[in-house]
Amino acid sequence: MESQSSKLRPLSSTFGELSRPDGDATVSQGDTCVTTAVYGPGEVKVTKELLDKATIEVVYKPKSGLPGCSEKFLERIIRNSCETVILGNLHPRSCISITVQEIQNRGSLLACCINSTCMALLDAGVSMRYLMAAVTCAINDSGAIIMDPDTAQEQSAEAVLTFVFENCNYGVVTVSAKGCYSIDQFQQCLSRCKDASKSVFQFFKDSLSKKLSKQ
């Protein structure tokens, strides 16, 4: 299989643009932009209360219109990833509410959502087992791997895969894949995205250092 550079589109972030949440982060990957707000740990409805851990709620808001099936799918992936990394057992009978707002979708939206969510959790001071970083890649019709694809590249791709990694051993937290690909292609995508995730974790570190230096 041919492969292209592991370089991702430019990353940028801002914190504290919202007044009400306990933490928030706006992350841009190329022209794709997402704002995530985190509330809690706080009170939880009795019907959703868990005795041994926090209830984690995720709401995804599209740029326009009402949420549909694809938005609910994004919510589920983000929530499952958060449930893996958040130390929910430290806050039983409470709720951690996460709102993910799409600002602009120009490809690799899920990865941007995950990365924005992780940074918002850090900003809110939520205890986590480890950080999580997501990278999307696409396989085009010639078999080349395209890292951090834009919308046009995703639409013309044979397959699009998003991997979420943790920062301790770079183990896989979540995988979301659609399209047709071989086992060998999957393994190559996994390896390339794992390498690329290291630059995302470094971006987290640099962004937080910059934020703290201003305080």
C-alpha positions in Angstrom: 0.0 0.0 0.0 1.2 3.5 -0.8 1.2 5.9 2.1 1.4 9.7 2.5 2.9 11.9 5.2 1.8 11.4 8.8 1.6 15.2 9.1 -1.7 16.5 10.4 -3.4 19.7 9.5 -2.5 22.7 11.7 -3.9 22.5 15.3 -5.0 25.4 17.4 -7.0 25.9 20.6 -8.5 28.4 23.0 -9.8 28.0 26.5 -12.3 29.8 28.6 -14.4 31.4 25.9 -17.6 30.4 27.7 -18.6 31.8 31.1 -20.9 29.1 32.5 -19.1 25.7 32.1 -16.5 24.4 34.6 -14.2 24.0 31.6 -14.3 24.5 27.9 -12.0 24.3 24.9 -12.3 25.2 21.2 -10.1 23.1 18.9 -9.4 23.7 15.2 -7.8 21.0 13.0 -7.4 22.7 9.7 -10.7 24.3 8.9 -12.6 21.9 11.2 -13.6 23.5 14.4 -15.4 22.2 17.6 -16.2 23.8 20.9 -16.7 21.5 23.9 -18.1 22.5 27.3 -17.9 20.4 30.5 -20.2 20.8 33.5 -19.6 19.0 36.8 -19.2 16.7 38.6 -22.6 18.0 39.7 -26.1 16.8 40.7 -27.7 14.0 38.7 -31.3 13.0 38.2 -32.4 10.1 40.4 -33.3 8.1 37.4 -29.8 8.4 36.0 -27.9 8.1 39.3 -25.2 5.4 39.5 -24.2 4.2 43.0 -20.6 3.4 42.2 -19.5 6.0 39.6 -20.4 9.3 37.9 -23.0 9.4 35.1 -21.4 10.8 31.9 -23.7 12.6 29.5 -22.7 13.8 26.1 -24.8 16.0 23.9 -23.6 16.8 20.3 -25.0 19.9 18.6 -24.6 20.2 14.8 -23.8 23.5 13.2 -27.4 23.8 12.1 -30.6 21.9 12.3 -31.6 19.1 14.7 -29.5 16.1 15.7 -30.0 13.0 13.6 -28.7 9.5 13.5 -25.2 10.5 12.6 -25.1 12.9 15.5 -26.3 10.3 17.9 -23.6 8.0 16.6 -21.0 10.7 17.4 -22.4 11.1 20.9 -22.2 7.4 21.6 -18.5 7.2 20.5 -17.5 10.3 22.5 -19.4 9.1 25.6 -17.9 5.6 25.4 -14.4 7.1 25.0 -15.0 9.4 28.0 -16.3 6.6 30.2 -13.0 4.8 29.5 -10.7 7.6 30.4 -12.6 9.5 33.2 -12.2 8.2 36.8 -15.9 8.2 37.4 -15.6 6.1 40.5 -14.2 9.2 42.3 -17.6 10.9 41.9 -20.4 8.4 42.5 -24.0 9.7 42.4 -23.0 12.7 40.3 -23.1 13.8 36.7 -20.4 15.0 34.3 -22.2 16.7 31.4 -20.3 17.3 28.1 -21.7 19.4 25.3 -19.9 19.3 21.9 -20.8 22.1 19.5 -19.8 21.8 15.9 -18.6 25.1 14.6 -17.3 24.0 11.2 -16.9 20.6 9.6 -14.2 20.3 6.9 -13.3 16.7 7.5 -12.0 14.5 10.4 -14.9 15.8 12.6 -14.9 12.9 15.1 -11.2 13.3 15.8 -11.6 17.0 16.4 -14.6 16.3 18.7 -12.6 13.8 20.8 -9.6 16.1 21.0 -11.7 19.1 22.0 -13.5 17.0 24.6 -10.2 15.9 26.2 -8.9 19.5 26.4 -12.2 20.6 27.9 -12.0 17.9 30.5 -8.5 19.0 31.4 -9.7 22.6 31.6 -12.5 21.5 34.0 -10.0 19.6 36.2 -11.9 16.3 35.8 -9.8 13.4 37.0 -8.7 11.0 34.2 -6.9 7.7 34.0 -5.0 9.1 31.0 -5.5 11.6 28.2 -7.0 10.6 24.9 -6.1 11.8 21.4 -7.9 10.9 18.2 -6.5 10.8 14.6 -8.5 10.1 11.4 -7.1 8.6 8.2 -8.6 7.7 4.9 -7.7 5.1 2.3 -8.2 6.4 -1.3 -9.0 4.3 -4.4 -5.3 3.8 -5.2 -4.6 2.4 -1.7 -2.8 5.5 -0.3 -3.3 6.5 3.3 -4.4 10.1 3.7 -3.9 11.5 7.2 -6.4 13.9 8.7 -8.5 14.0 5.5 -10.7 16.9 4.6 -14.3 16.6 3.5 -13.6 16.0 -0.2 -11.0 13.3 0.6 -13.4 11.5 3.0 -16.2 11.5 0.5 -14.0 10.0 -2.2 -12.3 7.5 0.1 -12.7 3.7 0.0 -12.5 3.7 3.8 -12.3 6.2 6.7 -10.9 5.2 10.1 -10.6 7.1 13.4 -8.5 5.8 16.2 -8.5 7.1 19.8 -5.3 6.5 21.8 -4.3 6.9 25.5 -1.1 8.7 26.3 0.5 6.1 28.7 1.2 3.2 26.3 -0.5 4.6 23.2 -3.0 1.8 23.5 -6.3 2.0 21.5 -9.3 3.4 23.4 -11.8 3.5 20.5 -11.9 2.6 16.8 -14.5 3.9 14.4 -14.3 2.7 10.8 -16.5 2.7 7.7 -15.9 1.4 4.2 -13.9 -1.5 2.9 -10.3 -2.3 3.9 -8.1 -5.3 4.4 -6.5 -6.4 7.7 -3.1 -5.2 6.4 -4.6 -1.8 5.5 -6.1 -1.6 9.0 -2.8 -2.4 10.7 -1.0 0.2 8.6 -3.6 2.8 9.4 -3.4 1.9 13.1 0.4 2.3 13.0 0.4 5.6 11.2 -2.3 7.1 13.3 -0.5 6.0 16.5 2.6 7.8 15.4 0.5 10.9 14.5 -1.2 10.9 17.9 2.1 11.7 19.6 2.0 15.2 18.0 -1.6 15.6 19.2 -0.5 14.8 22.8 2.3 17.3 22.4 -0.2 19.8 21.2 -2.2 19.3 24.4 0.9 19.8 26.5 1.9 23.0 24.7 -1.6 24.4 24.8 -2.0 23.8 28.5 1.5 25.3 29.2 0.6 28.4 27.3 -2.7 28.7 29.2 -1.1 28.3 32.6 1.7 30.8 31.7 -0.9 33.5 31.3 -2.5 32.9 34.7 
